Amino acid sequence: MAWSDALLPYRAEDNFRGAALVAQDKCLLRLAATWPFVKRKKVGDLPKHSSEDPEKILETYWKEVQPDFAHWSELSQLSPLVVLEGFRALKGNRLILPDGTLNHLVDTLLQKEAAGQFMAKLGLKAGDLK
């Protein structure tokens, strides 16, 4: 089984509590927005599909990946300490995944946030787009 297949249940999970956490914290929003672009180093072989507990599979994947925290700090324009603390929160709440993807609710939240800010900068309202 490929990584994308094994991680699909976590991407598709309806994690509303986690998404609410990100929605309330600008630093977590920035970290989630930049996560797909962060350099990650594979430190071992990807595990083969097994019938193990899904939680163990996710833990195993995380052990095989090492994010470049300095790069993430540059991308997000946040201090390394904030990046490390944010990483722990995002990872622990299963909002970011080791393959560089996001939980679908967080991804949707980021898209709506970006669209809202873009429209505000242009002075547009939702009705103006019709």
Secondary structure, DSSP 4 states (H G I P E B T S, - for coil): --HHHHHHHHHH---HHHHHHHHT-HHHHHHHHHGGGS-EEE-SPPPPP-SS-HHHHHHHHHHTEEE-HHHHHHHHT--HHHHHHHHHHHHHTT-B-TTS-B-HHHHHHHHHHHHHHHHHHHT--GGGG-
